[in-house]
Amino acid sequence: LIASPFAISSGINAEYGGKRKADQGSGRGGPPVDDLSVKLTVKRGVEAKSYNDLAKAEKLKPMELELKKLEDLAEAIVTDFAYMKSREKLMRDTNESTNSRVLWFSIFSMAVLLGLALWQVFYLKRFFKAKKLIE
């Protein structure tokens, strides 16, 4: 896993981690609200970064800001490709291991079936000889 810091930002004042009782419909003393719908927009990586604040803090010109955005985007793409490559290797190794196990299980199954077939032939031959049905 790739560890990365995260932050929760909101355009409104809000309390995180606490419970809010939704018993006043529109805040005007209306009927209790049974269901409360919350819409979350999750952004991660480059799209979550606030470039306006960065431009103000570092006093960047618009062109420099766009270059910074492109640089961060390219860095994110390289990171994502490295992650995908590592996942692909892990999946390939898992696939090869599974194929190997299936092969050996098939060989073992065939050996057991052949052994049981031979045992059945010899057992039946001995049984019929004991009953004197065959010589």
Long-range contacts (C-beta under 8 A, 24 or more apart in sequence): 2-79, 2-83, 6-44, 7-48, 9-50, 45-76, 46-72, 46-73, 46-76
